[in-house]
Amino acid sequence: MNRIRHIAIVVTDMEKASDYYKSVFGLVEAGRDYTPTGNGLYLSDGEINLALLNYKSDAMAGIKNSGRFIGAHHFGIQVEDVDKAQAVVEKNGGSFHFDLGHEKEGNFERKLRDPNGVIFDVSKGGWVGTPTRNVKTDKKPAPKPTKSAKIRHIAITSPDPEKTAKFYEISFGLKRVGDTKSELSDGIYLTDGYITLAILKYLDDKASGRGEGFIGTHHFGLQVESLEESGDKVTAAGGKFFFDVPGDNDSLYFERKYRDPDGIIFDISKNGWWSGAKH
């Protein structure tokens, strides 16, 4: 079973960003990497790895002027066979981007691009801080959060959500669980059974908040016990309210959007997103 287990955001200061997400959402630190091409600090909610990154290489980041980029950058899917996954991706219009890590040691991921150029990783060993991690060189298991919000949603943008959804369905066996249309965006929602991958086309630049025509990993979402209490923590720690998705805040899929101190967009939701699994 292919599993989405990783979301990466680029931040200005890894330590400050780590303190923010730990204090607001109860995430725990699971590991760190320092390399010539970039540094990473990895947080976990017990299921999903949230990577806080600083890039030092445009080639690695896959974007120009990567040292000035701040925002959601890519996501990762754990697979049974990296080479087979790449072959399927390329057969369906995707492309190779970059190899990272040590394949023989298991701590390895292959970076690919979907047909729109959106970067994502595939990994057999998985990511630190997740229960499906399987890398023998890990020195010790990551600490488990005692109580935390859960990352249950990742959103990417596409000029054609239908075509993009079919790419991820065919390439990774993700299941289509819902569609939405509104004055702000059109969306198709896929799931691996736990986390929801939203394929969005924004119709309003203010709602997108990432600039006109942005295509890429856009934001992520956390399921929380209380919108009010979590929202207070978000803003008290330096985050800012962005907007509420139109609708009744007691409805099943209502979400409230914020920006962290770096301006990175994330959602919080009490009832979660289409996932095919119990909330």
C-alpha positions as CSV (number, residue, x, y, z in Angstrom):
1,M,0.0,0.0,0.0
2,N,1.4,3.4,-1.0
3,R,1.2,5.8,1.9
4,I,1.5,9.6,2.1
5,R,3.8,10.1,5.1
6,H,5.7,13.4,4.6
7,I,5.1,17.1,4.0
8,A,8.0,19.6,3.7
9,I,7.9,23.3,4.2
10,V,10.7,25.8,3.7
11,V,11.1,28.2,6.7
12,T,13.4,31.1,7.5
13,D,14.6,29.7,10.9
14,M,14.3,26.0,11.6
15,E,14.6,26.4,15.4
16,K,11.9,29.1,15.6
17,A,9.6,27.2,13.3
18,S,10.1,24.0,15.3
19,D,9.3,25.8,18.6
20,Y,6.1,27.2,17.0
21,Y,4.7,23.9,15.8
22,K,5.7,22.1,19.0
23,S,4.1,24.7,21.2
24,V,1.0,25.2,19.2
25,F,0.2,21.7,18.0
26,G,2.2,19.4,20.3
27,L,4.4,18.0,17.5
28,V,7.7,16.4,18.6
29,E,11.2,16.5,17.1
30,A,12.1,13.3,15.4
31,G,15.5,14.1,13.8
32,R,17.8,16.5,11.9
33,D,20.0,16.5,8.8
34,Y,22.7,18.9,7.9
35,T,24.0,18.6,4.3
36,P,25.8,20.7,1.7
37,T,22.6,21.1,-0.3
38,G,20.3,21.9,2.6
39,N,19.3,21.4,6.3
40,G,16.3,19.8,7.7
41,L,14.6,19.5,11.1
42,Y,11.9,16.8,11.3
43,L,8.8,17.0,13.4
44,S,6.1,14.3,13.9
45,D,2.5,14.0,15.1
46,G,3.1,10.2,15.5
47,E,1.9,9.4,11.9
48,I,3.2,12.1,9.5
49,N,6.6,13.6,9.2
50,L,6.7,17.5,8.9
51,A,10.1,18.6,7.5
52,L,11.2,22.1,8.2
53,L,13.8,22.9,5.5
54,N,16.5,25.4,4.6
55,Y,17.8,24.9,1.0
56,K,21.3,25.8,-0.1
57,S,21.0,24.6,-3.7
58,D,18.6,25.6,-6.5
59,A,19.1,22.2,-8.1
60,M,18.1,20.4,-5.0
61,A,15.1,22.7,-4.3
62,G,14.0,22.6,-8.0
63,I,13.4,26.3,-8.1
64,K,15.4,29.4,-8.8
65,N,16.5,31.7,-6.0
66,S,15.7,28.9,-3.5
67,G,17.4,30.8,-0.7
68,R,14.5,33.3,-0.8
69,F,11.7,30.8,-1.1
70,I,9.5,30.3,1.9
71,G,6.4,28.0,1.9
72,A,5.0,24.5,1.4
73,H,7.4,22.8,-1.0
74,H,6.7,19.1,-1.5
75,F,5.2,15.9,0.0
76,G,6.3,12.3,0.2
77,I,4.8,8.9,-0.5
78,Q,6.2,5.6,1.0
79,V,6.2,2.9,-1.7
80,E,7.3,-0.8,-1.8
81,D,9.7,-0.3,-4.7
82,V,11.2,3.0,-5.7
83,D,12.3,2.0,-9.2
84,K,8.9,0.6,-10.0
85,A,7.2,3.7,-8.7
86,Q,9.4,5.9,-10.8
87,A,8.6,3.8,-13.9
88,V,4.9,4.1,-13.4
89,V,5.2,7.9,-12.7
90,E,7.2,8.4,-15.9
91,K,4.8,6.2,-18.0
92,N,2.0,8.6,-16.9
93,G,3.8,11.8,-17.7
94,G,5.9,12.5,-14.6
95,S,9.7,12.9,-14.5
96,F,12.8,12.3,-12.4
97,H,14.2,15.2,-10.3
98,F,16.8,14.2,-7.8
99,D,18.1,11.3,-5.6
100,L,18.8,12.1,-1.9
101,G,20.4,9.9,0.7
102,H,22.0,6.5,0.7
103,E,20.1,3.7,-1.1
104,K,22.2,0.9,0.4
105,E,21.6,2.2,3.9
106,G,17.8,2.6,3.3
107,N,17.8,6.2,4.3
108,F,17.0,7.2,0.7
109,E,14.3,9.1,-1.2
110,R,13.8,9.7,-4.9
111,K,12.4,13.1,-5.9
112,L,10.0,13.1,-8.9
113,R,7.8,15.6,-10.6
114,D,4.2,15.1,-11.6
115,P,3.0,16.2,-15.1
116,N,2.6,19.8,-13.8
117,G,6.1,19.9,-12.4
118,V,5.0,19.6,-8.8
119,I,7.8,17.9,-6.8
120,F,7.1,14.9,-4.6
121,D,9.3,12.2,-3.0
122,V,9.0,8.4,-3.1
123,S,10.8,6.3,-0.4
124,K,10.9,2.7,0.6
125,G,12.3,3.3,4.1
126,G,9.9,6.1,4.8
127,W,10.5,9.1,7.0
128,V,11.6,9.5,10.6
129,G,8.9,9.9,13.2
130,T,6.3,7.7,11.3
131,P,5.2,4.2,12.3
132,T,6.0,2.8,8.8
133,R,9.6,4.0,8.9
134,N,12.0,1.0,8.1
135,V,15.6,2.1,8.1
136,K,18.2,0.0,9.9
137,T,20.6,2.9,10.3
138,D,18.3,4.8,12.5
139,K,20.0,5.1,15.9
140,K,16.8,5.2,18.0
141,P,13.0,5.4,17.4
142,A,11.5,8.9,17.4
143,P,9.7,10.0,20.5
144,K,5.9,9.6,20.4
145,P,3.7,12.7,21.0
146,T,1.6,12.4,24.1
147,K,-1.1,14.5,22.7
148,S,-1.0,16.4,19.4
149,A,-3.0,17.7,16.5
150,K,-2.9,15.3,13.5
151,I,-1.8,16.3,10.0
152,R,-4.6,14.8,7.9
153,H,-4.5,17.0,4.7
154,I,-2.1,18.1,2.0
155,A,-3.1,20.3,-0.9
156,I,-1.5,20.9,-4.2
157,T,-2.6,23.2,-7.0
158,S,-3.1,22.2,-10.6
159,P,-4.4,23.9,-13.8
160,D,-6.5,20.8,-14.5
161,P,-7.5,18.9,-11.3
162,E,-9.2,16.1,-13.2
163,K,-6.1,15.2,-15.1
164,T,-3.8,15.6,-12.1
165,A,-6.1,13.4,-9.9
166,K,-6.0,10.7,-12.5
167,F,-2.2,10.8,-12.5
168,Y,-2.1,10.1,-8.7
169,E,-4.9,7.6,-8.9
170,I,-3.1,5.6,-11.6
171,S,0.4,6.0,-10.3
172,F,-0.2,5.3,-6.6
173,G,-3.6,3.8,-6.3
174,L,-5.0,6.7,-4.3
175,K,-8.8,6.6,-4.0
176,R,-11.1,9.5,-5.1
177,V,-13.4,10.4,-2.2
178,G,-14.9,13.8,-3.0
179,D,-15.2,16.8,-5.3
180,T,-15.9,20.4,-4.4
181,K,-16.8,23.5,-6.4
182,S,-17.1,27.0,-5.0
183,E,-16.5,30.6,-5.9
184,L,-13.0,30.3,-4.5
185,S,-11.7,27.0,-6.0
186,D,-12.5,23.7,-7.6
187,G,-11.2,20.6,-5.9
188,I,-10.8,16.8,-6.1
189,Y,-9.9,14.9,-3.0
190,L,-7.9,11.7,-3.0
191,T,-6.9,9.5,0.0
192,D,-4.5,6.7,0.9
193,G,-6.9,5.7,3.6
194,Y,-5.5,8.0,6.3
195,I,-4.5,11.4,4.8
196,T,-6.3,13.4,2.2
197,L,-4.5,14.8,-0.9
198,A,-6.5,17.7,-2.3
199,I,-6.0,18.7,-6.0
200,L,-7.1,22.3,-6.2
201,K,-7.6,25.0,-8.9
202,Y,-8.0,28.4,-7.2
203,L,-10.3,30.8,-8.9
204,D,-9.5,33.7,-6.6
205,D,-5.9,34.9,-6.1
206,K,-6.7,36.2,-2.6
207,A,-8.0,32.8,-1.6
208,S,-4.8,31.2,-3.0
209,G,-2.5,33.5,-1.1
210,R,0.5,32.1,-3.1
211,G,0.5,34.5,-6.1
212,E,-1.3,34.4,-9.5
213,G,-1.0,31.1,-11.3
214,F,0.9,29.3,-8.5
215,I,1.3,25.5,-9.2
216,G,2.8,23.3,-6.5
217,T,2.4,22.1,-3.0
218,H,0.1,24.8,-1.5
219,H,-0.7,24.0,2.2
220,F,-1.4,21.4,4.7
221,G,-4.0,20.8,7.3
222,L,-4.2,19.7,10.9
223,Q,-7.2,18.1,12.7
224,V,-7.7,19.6,16.1
225,E,-10.0,19.1,19.1
226,S,-11.2,22.7,19.2
227,L,-11.0,25.4,16.5
228,E,-11.3,28.2,19.1
229,E,-8.6,26.9,21.4
230,S,-6.2,26.0,18.6
231,G,-6.8,29.3,16.9
232,D,-6.0,31.2,20.0
233,K,-2.7,29.3,20.3
234,V,-1.9,29.9,16.6
235,T,-2.2,33.6,17.0
236,A,-0.7,33.9,20.5
237,A,2.4,32.3,19.1
238,G,2.7,34.7,16.2
239,G,0.5,33.2,13.5
240,K,-2.3,35.1,11.7
241,F,-5.8,34.3,10.7
242,F,-6.2,34.0,6.9
243,F,-9.8,33.2,6.2
244,D,-12.6,30.8,6.8
245,V,-13.8,28.6,4.0
246,P,-17.4,29.7,3.4
247,G,-19.9,27.6,5.3
248,D,-21.2,26.7,8.7
249,N,-18.3,26.0,11.1
250,D,-20.2,23.0,12.4
251,S,-20.4,21.4,8.9
252,L,-18.4,18.2,8.3
253,Y,-15.6,19.8,6.1
254,F,-15.3,23.3,7.5
255,E,-11.8,24.5,7.8
256,R,-10.1,27.7,9.1
257,K,-7.0,28.9,7.4
258,Y,-4.0,30.6,9.1
259,R,-0.5,31.7,8.3
260,D,2.4,30.7,10.6
261,P,5.0,33.4,11.5
262,D,6.7,32.8,8.2
263,G,3.5,33.4,6.3
264,I,3.1,29.7,5.4
265,I,-0.5,28.7,5.0
266,F,-2.1,25.8,6.9
267,D,-5.7,24.8,7.8
268,I,-7.2,23.6,11.0
269,S,-10.3,21.5,11.1
270,K,-12.3,19.9,13.9
271,N,-14.0,17.2,11.8
272,G,-11.1,16.6,9.4
273,W,-11.1,15.8,5.7
274,W,-12.3,13.0,3.5
275,S,-9.9,10.2,4.4
276,G,-11.6,6.9,4.3
277,A,-10.5,6.3,7.9
278,K,-11.9,7.1,11.3
279,H,-11.3,10.6,12.5
